[in-house]
Amino acid sequence: MPLSGPVSYLPVADQFLEHWSALESSLGDGAALNLGHGIDRAAVLDVRARLAQATDAVTRSRMAREEERRHLAELDAMISRRLAQFNRQLAEPGHEAGTPDEAVRIWSALEQRGGERFLDGEFSRLDFSTDLSARKLVASALNASEKALSSARGGRDGAQDQLHAFLELYRERVLELFPPGHANHEGLPVLDLRRGTHPVAVEVSGRWQETAAIIAWESSDEPELDHYEVRAMAGDQYESEDETSLVRISPEEPLHLSTVFALDEPGAKAAFRVYVVLRSGHERGSQPVVVVRG
């Protein structure tokens, strides 16, 4: 299958490496195909390994970012509720606090005049200040995870570019060294997607059911259908460059998947797409479905 996006680089590299290994075996006597400038099969394996590590780093960084986002949203909601309580229960009419920091200042002034003041549940000014400090820490962690994700993407994209250049050079060298019809042309992988027709997307549903997300989809009527591929990412915003391939499913298999990908904690969200992939490599993804862990 040719390249169709970031998620396809590793399987395409494996196709080329398999062909390369068979070609060298056909040469006999331990002969090796060198592309020049020290680029041999081992060099491509090294780039492939680096890409795999960078791809995993993108997935982990995105999961970390979404976890910090979720925690920050939970803290913001709690602080917002406490701010509203403060304005109802402690603030003097016309002197309501517009921000949490302003509430702390007014709260402190009230206590200087008349002793400690509490919200419902014996919630103190110190408790409120502690929540605000926790929010600053989580916001800082979110900023760090955003930077880590950006760095991981950069590493992945650099490895992809290098891998593409090496594989393109390999194809050119094979076509140059062996005449048309030679056995070493057989199975030579296609690198870049050629012009063609993209399939029609399928309808997908997703829900959390007891212990896992259940992703299900309708069958495709495409006559050139090769397989379905379920891809996903942490969070509720789908960005194709960060998608992770979970599984390939043949048309004969049940059209559903049970998974806990990126759904380790209650309230966690993950977005899923099902791709219809043709034998030509052309594909089309469904609309994303978001599953929230109960």
SULJOPE-V577433 format. One record per residue. N is the residue number from 0. RES is the residue in one small letter. PHI is phi as a letter, one per 30 degrees, with the letter a starting at -180 (999 if undefined). OMEGA is omega in radians with two decimals (* if undefined). Layout:
BEGIN
n=(N;N)
res=(RES;RES)
phi=(PHI;PHI)
omega=(OMEGA;OMEGA)
END
This chain:
BEGIN
n=(0;1;2;3;4;5;6;7;8;9;10;11;12;13;14;15;16;17;18;19;20;21;22;23;24;25;26;27;28;29;30;31;32;33;34;35;36;37;38;39;40;41;42;43;44;45;46;47;48;49;50;51;52;53;54;55;56;57;58;59;60;61;62;63;64;65;66;67;68;69;70;71;72;73;74;75;76;77;78;79;80;81;82;83;84;85;86;87;88;89;90;91;92;93;94;95;96;97;98;99;100;101;102;103;104;105;106;107;108;109;110;111;112;113;114;115;116;117;118;119;120;121;122;123;124;125;126;127;128;129;130;131;132;133;134;135;136;137;138;139;140;141;142;143;144;145;146;147;148;149;150;151;152;153;154;155;156;157;158;159;160;161;162;163;164;165;166;167;168;169;170;171;172;173;174;175;176;177;178;179;180;181;182;183;184;185;186;187;188;189;190;191;192;193;194;195;196;197;198;199;200;201;202;203;204;205;206;207;208;209;210;211;212;213;214;215;216;217;218;219;220;221;222;223;224;225;226;227;228;229;230;231;232;233;234;235;236;237;238;239;240;241;242;243;244;245;246;247;248;249;250;251;252;253;254;255;256;257;258;259;260;261;262;263;264;265;266;267;268;269;270;271;272;273;274;275;276;277;278;279;280;281;282;283;284;285;286;287;288;289;290;291;292;293)
res=(m;p;l;s;g;p;v;s;y;l;p;v;a;d;q;f;l;e;h;w;s;a;l;e;s;s;l;g;d;g;a;a;l;n;l;g;h;g;i;d;r;a;a;v;l;d;v;r;a;r;l;a;q;a;t;d;a;v;t;r;s;r;m;a;r;e;e;e;r;r;h;l;a;e;l;d;a;m;i;s;r;r;l;a;q;f;n;r;q;l;a;e;p;g;h;e;a;g;t;p;d;e;a;v;r;i;w;s;a;l;e;q;r;g;g;e;r;f;l;d;g;e;f;s;r;l;d;f;s;t;d;l;s;a;r;k;l;v;a;s;a;l;n;a;s;e;k;a;l;s;s;a;r;g;g;r;d;g;a;q;d;q;l;h;a;f;l;e;l;y;r;e;r;v;l;e;l;f;p;p;g;h;a;n;h;e;g;l;p;v;l;d;l;r;r;g;t;h;p;v;a;v;e;v;s;g;r;w;q;e;t;a;a;i;i;a;w;e;s;s;d;e;p;e;l;d;h;y;e;v;r;a;m;a;g;d;q;y;e;s;e;d;e;t;s;l;v;r;i;s;p;e;e;p;l;h;l;s;t;v;f;a;l;d;e;p;g;a;k;a;a;f;r;v;y;v;v;l;r;s;g;h;e;r;g;s;q;p;v;v;v;v;r;g)
phi=(999;d;d;b;l;e;d;c;d;d;d;d;e;d;d;d;d;d;d;d;d;d;d;d;d;d;d;i;h;i;d;b;c;c;d;j;h;i;c;b;d;d;d;d;e;d;d;d;d;d;d;d;d;d;d;d;d;d;d;d;d;d;d;d;d;d;d;d;d;d;d;d;d;d;d;d;d;d;d;d;d;d;d;d;d;e;d;d;c;c;d;d;e;i;b;d;d;c;b;e;d;d;d;d;d;d;e;d;d;d;d;d;d;b;i;d;b;b;d;e;i;h;d;c;d;d;d;d;d;d;d;d;d;d;d;d;d;d;d;d;d;d;d;d;d;d;d;d;d;d;d;d;d;d;d;d;d;d;d;d;d;d;d;d;d;d;d;d;d;d;e;d;d;d;d;d;d;c;d;e;i;d;e;d;d;d;i;d;d;d;c;c;d;d;d;l;c;d;d;d;d;c;d;b;b;b;a;d;b;i;b;a;d;c;c;b;b;d;d;c;c;d;d;c;d;c;a;c;b;c;b;a;a;d;j;c;c;d;b;e;d;c;d;c;d;c;a;c;b;d;d;d;d;e;c;a;b;c;a;c;e;i;b;d;b;e;j;d;b;b;c;b;b;c;c;c;c;d;d;d;j;d;b;b;c;d;d;d;c;c;c;c;d;d)
omega=(3.14;3.11;3.11;-3.12;-3.08;-3.06;-3.07;-3.03;-3.10;3.10;3.09;3.10;3.14;3.08;-3.13;-3.12;3.09;3.11;-3.14;3.13;3.13;3.13;-3.13;3.09;-3.13;-3.14;3.09;3.08;3.09;-3.13;-3.14;3.10;3.11;-3.09;-3.10;3.13;3.10;-3.12;3.05;-3.09;3.12;3.13;3.11;3.07;3.12;3.13;3.11;3.12;3.12;3.10;3.12;3.12;-3.13;3.10;3.08;3.13;3.09;-3.14;-3.13;-3.12;3.12;3.09;3.13;3.13;-3.11;3.08;3.12;3.09;-3.13;3.13;3.14;3.12;3.11;3.11;3.13;3.14;-3.14;3.14;3.11;3.10;3.14;3.10;3.11;3.09;3.13;-3.11;3.12;-2.93;-3.01;-3.06;3.08;3.14;-3.13;3.14;3.13;3.14;3.10;-3.12;3.08;-3.14;3.10;3.10;3.12;-3.14;-3.14;-3.14;3.14;3.14;3.11;-3.10;3.08;3.14;-3.02;3.09;-3.04;3.07;-3.10;2.94;3.12;3.13;3.14;-3.14;-3.00;3.05;3.10;3.09;-3.12;3.12;3.09;3.10;3.13;3.09;3.11;3.13;3.12;3.12;-3.13;3.11;3.10;3.11;3.10;3.11;3.12;-3.14;3.06;3.12;3.13;3.11;3.12;3.13;3.14;3.09;3.13;3.10;3.11;-3.09;3.10;3.12;3.10;-3.13;-3.13;3.13;3.13;-3.14;-3.13;-3.10;3.08;3.11;3.12;3.12;-3.13;-3.10;3.12;3.14;3.14;-3.03;-3.02;-3.09;3.09;-3.14;3.13;-3.11;-3.12;2.99;-3.07;3.11;3.12;-3.04;3.01;-3.08;-3.07;-3.11;3.11;3.14;-3.13;-3.09;3.08;-3.12;3.05;3.14;3.08;3.07;-3.07;3.03;3.12;3.13;3.01;-3.12;3.08;-3.03;-3.08;3.00;3.10;3.11;-3.11;-3.10;3.10;3.10;3.12;3.10;-3.09;-3.13;-3.13;-3.12;3.06;3.14;2.97;3.07;3.11;3.12;-3.02;3.02;3.11;3.10;-3.08;3.08;-3.06;3.08;-2.98;-3.09;-3.11;-3.03;3.12;3.09;-3.14;-3.08;2.95;-3.08;3.14;-3.13;-3.11;-3.10;3.06;-3.04;3.07;-3.12;3.02;-3.06;3.03;-3.13;3.08;-3.10;-3.06;-3.04;3.04;-3.12;3.12;-3.13;3.04;-3.14;-3.05;3.00;3.04;-3.12;2.94;-3.07;3.14;3.12;3.12;-3.06;3.08;-3.03;3.01;-3.13;3.07;2.93;3.13;2.98;-3.12;3.10;3.11;3.12;3.12;*)
END
